[in-house]
């Protein structure tokens, strides 16, 4: 008799690095069960560093900011580990309101991965939370180029310009945001801000 054994090659043919990066993608997509399965496979392979970093990402996804930071060791933020470590650590630091450290981590991430629009957006948010509006505007200009169809950089820039009483520029930004078809609730908010800018 011939016995046929079916073996799944979905992950067995991947290197630990490739498997880890799949786990990072799963965390970013919110597919946490898949990410946990990948973490377990990494542990079974003895890829303890990758498993630990992925666990840090899972904890961050579960809003366990301080516990996550304990696992996201900057000393291992090299090679394929660097981008997720910096990204998740920056998120955790922002959430626990360590804004200065969050800015350093996120600025490093953007300088090394300037095409990462999510990282650029989060740096802009960090500057905004710090009250550093001019750096926030500079980063938002970078984000507008990376994501030309996204209303959010224009909206945030308009809010900052309105705070600075740069009403003409604020009106331009709000108009640009509206032209990119934001969700209805946000469209109403932007329209009100546009009206304020135009009246001023």
C-alpha positions as CSV (number, residue, x, y, z in Angstrom):
1,X,0.0,0.0,0.0
2,X,1.1,3.5,-0.7
3,X,0.7,6.0,2.1
4,X,0.4,9.6,1.0
5,X,1.5,12.2,3.5
6,X,0.3,15.7,2.9
7,X,2.7,18.3,4.3
8,X,1.8,22.0,4.3
9,X,4.6,24.0,2.6
10,X,3.0,27.4,3.5
11,X,5.6,28.1,6.2
12,X,7.9,25.1,6.2
13,X,9.8,26.4,3.2
14,X,10.3,29.9,4.6
15,X,13.4,31.0,6.3
16,X,12.9,32.3,9.9
17,X,13.5,35.8,8.6
18,X,10.7,35.5,6.0
19,X,8.4,33.8,8.6
20,X,9.1,36.7,11.1
21,X,8.3,39.3,8.4
22,X,5.0,37.5,7.7
23,X,4.3,37.7,11.4
24,X,4.9,41.4,11.4
25,X,2.5,41.9,8.4
26,X,-0.1,39.8,10.3
27,X,0.2,42.0,13.4
28,X,-0.1,45.2,11.2
29,X,-3.2,43.8,9.5
30,X,-4.8,42.9,12.9
31,X,-4.6,39.1,12.2
32,X,-3.4,38.3,15.7
33,X,-4.2,34.6,15.7
34,X,-2.1,34.1,12.6
35,X,0.7,36.2,14.2
36,X,0.5,34.0,17.4
37,X,0.8,30.9,15.3
38,X,3.9,32.3,13.6
39,X,5.4,33.2,16.9
40,X,4.9,29.7,18.1
41,X,6.6,28.3,15.0
42,X,9.5,30.7,15.4
43,X,9.9,29.4,19.0
44,X,9.8,25.8,17.8
45,X,12.6,26.6,15.4
46,X,14.7,28.2,18.1
47,X,14.4,31.7,16.5
48,X,14.0,33.1,20.0
49,X,14.9,36.8,19.1
50,X,12.4,36.9,16.3
51,X,9.7,35.3,18.5
52,X,10.3,37.7,21.3
53,X,10.1,40.8,19.0
54,X,6.9,39.4,17.4
55,X,5.5,38.9,20.9
56,X,6.3,42.6,21.6
57,X,4.3,43.5,18.5
58,X,1.4,41.4,19.7
59,X,1.4,43.0,23.1
60,X,1.5,46.5,21.5
61,X,-1.5,45.4,19.4
62,X,-3.2,44.5,22.6
63,X,-2.5,47.9,24.2
64,X,0.0,46.4,26.7
65,X,2.4,49.2,26.0
66,X,4.9,48.9,28.9
67,X,5.1,45.1,28.7
68,X,5.7,45.4,25.0
69,X,8.5,47.9,25.5
70,X,10.3,45.4,27.8
71,X,10.6,43.0,24.8
72,X,11.5,45.6,22.1
73,X,15.1,45.8,22.9
74,X,16.9,48.5,20.9
75,X,20.1,46.4,21.0
76,X,18.6,43.9,18.6
77,X,17.1,46.5,16.3
78,X,19.3,45.5,13.4
79,X,18.7,44.0,9.9
80,X,15.2,42.7,9.4
81,X,14.3,43.3,13.0
82,X,15.0,47.0,12.9
83,X,11.9,48.4,11.3
84,X,9.3,46.6,13.4
85,X,11.2,47.2,16.6
86,X,11.4,51.0,16.0
87,X,7.8,51.1,14.7
88,X,6.3,49.3,17.7
89,X,8.5,51.0,20.3
90,X,7.6,54.4,18.9
91,X,3.9,53.5,19.2
92,X,4.3,52.3,22.7
93,X,6.3,55.4,23.8
94,X,3.7,57.7,22.3
95,X,0.9,55.8,24.1
96,X,2.6,56.1,27.5
97,X,3.2,59.8,26.8
98,X,7.0,59.5,26.7
99,X,6.9,62.0,23.8
100,X,10.6,62.9,23.7
101,X,11.7,59.3,23.4
102,X,8.9,58.6,20.9
103,X,10.1,61.5,18.7
104,X,13.7,60.2,18.7
105,X,12.6,56.7,17.8
106,X,10.1,57.8,15.1
107,X,12.5,60.4,13.6
108,X,15.1,57.6,13.3
109,X,12.6,55.3,11.7
110,X,11.6,57.9,9.1
111,X,15.2,58.9,8.3
112,X,16.0,55.2,7.6
113,X,12.7,54.3,5.9
114,X,11.5,57.5,4.3
115,X,9.0,55.7,2.1
116,X,7.2,54.3,5.1
117,X,4.1,56.5,5.0
118,X,2.7,55.1,8.2
119,X,5.9,56.0,10.0
120,X,5.9,59.5,8.5
121,X,2.3,60.0,9.6
122,X,3.1,58.8,13.2
123,X,6.1,61.2,13.3
124,X,3.8,64.1,12.4
125,X,1.4,63.1,15.1
126,X,4.2,62.9,17.6
127,X,5.4,66.4,16.7
128,X,1.8,67.7,17.0
129,X,1.4,66.1,20.4
130,X,4.7,67.8,21.4
131,X,3.5,71.1,20.2
132,X,6.2,71.3,17.6
133,X,4.0,72.6,14.9
134,X,6.7,73.7,12.3
135,X,8.3,70.2,12.3
136,X,4.9,68.7,12.1
137,X,4.1,70.8,9.0
138,X,7.4,69.8,7.4
139,X,6.6,66.1,7.9
140,X,3.1,66.5,6.6
141,X,4.4,68.0,3.4
142,X,6.5,64.8,3.0
143,X,3.4,62.7,3.7
144,X,1.3,64.6,1.1
145,X,3.9,63.5,-1.5
146,X,3.9,59.9,-0.3
147,X,0.1,59.6,-0.2
148,X,-1.3,62.1,-2.7
149,X,-4.8,60.6,-2.5
150,X,-5.1,60.7,1.3
151,X,-7.1,63.5,2.9
152,X,-5.6,63.2,6.3
153,X,-2.2,65.0,5.8
154,X,-4.1,68.0,4.3
155,X,-6.7,67.9,7.1
156,X,-4.0,67.9,9.8
157,X,-2.0,70.6,8.1
158,X,-5.1,72.7,7.9
159,X,-5.8,72.3,11.6
160,X,-2.3,73.4,12.4
161,X,-2.4,76.4,10.0
162,X,-5.8,77.4,11.6
163,X,-4.1,77.4,15.0
164,X,-1.3,79.5,13.6
165,X,-3.9,81.9,12.2
166,X,-2.6,81.2,8.7
167,X,-6.1,81.3,7.5
168,X,-5.4,81.4,3.7
169,X,-3.2,78.4,3.8
170,X,-5.6,76.6,6.2
171,X,-8.4,77.2,3.6
172,X,-6.2,75.7,0.9
173,X,-5.5,72.6,3.0
174,X,-9.1,72.1,4.0
175,X,-10.2,72.4,0.4
176,X,-7.6,69.9,-0.7
177,X,-8.7,67.5,2.1
178,X,-12.4,67.7,1.0
179,X,-11.4,67.0,-2.6
180,X,-10.1,63.6,-1.5
181,X,-13.5,62.5,-0.3
182,X,-13.1,61.9,3.4
183,X,-15.8,59.9,5.4
184,X,-19.0,61.8,5.9
185,X,-18.5,62.6,9.6
186,X,-15.0,63.9,8.9
187,X,-16.2,65.9,5.8
188,X,-18.6,67.8,8.0
189,X,-15.8,68.6,10.5
190,X,-13.5,69.8,7.7
191,X,-16.2,71.8,6.1
192,X,-16.8,73.7,9.4
193,X,-13.1,74.4,9.7
194,X,-13.0,75.6,6.1
195,X,-15.8,78.0,6.8
196,X,-14.0,79.3,9.9
197,X,-10.8,79.8,7.9
198,X,-12.7,81.6,5.1
199,X,-14.5,83.9,7.5
200,X,-11.2,84.8,9.2
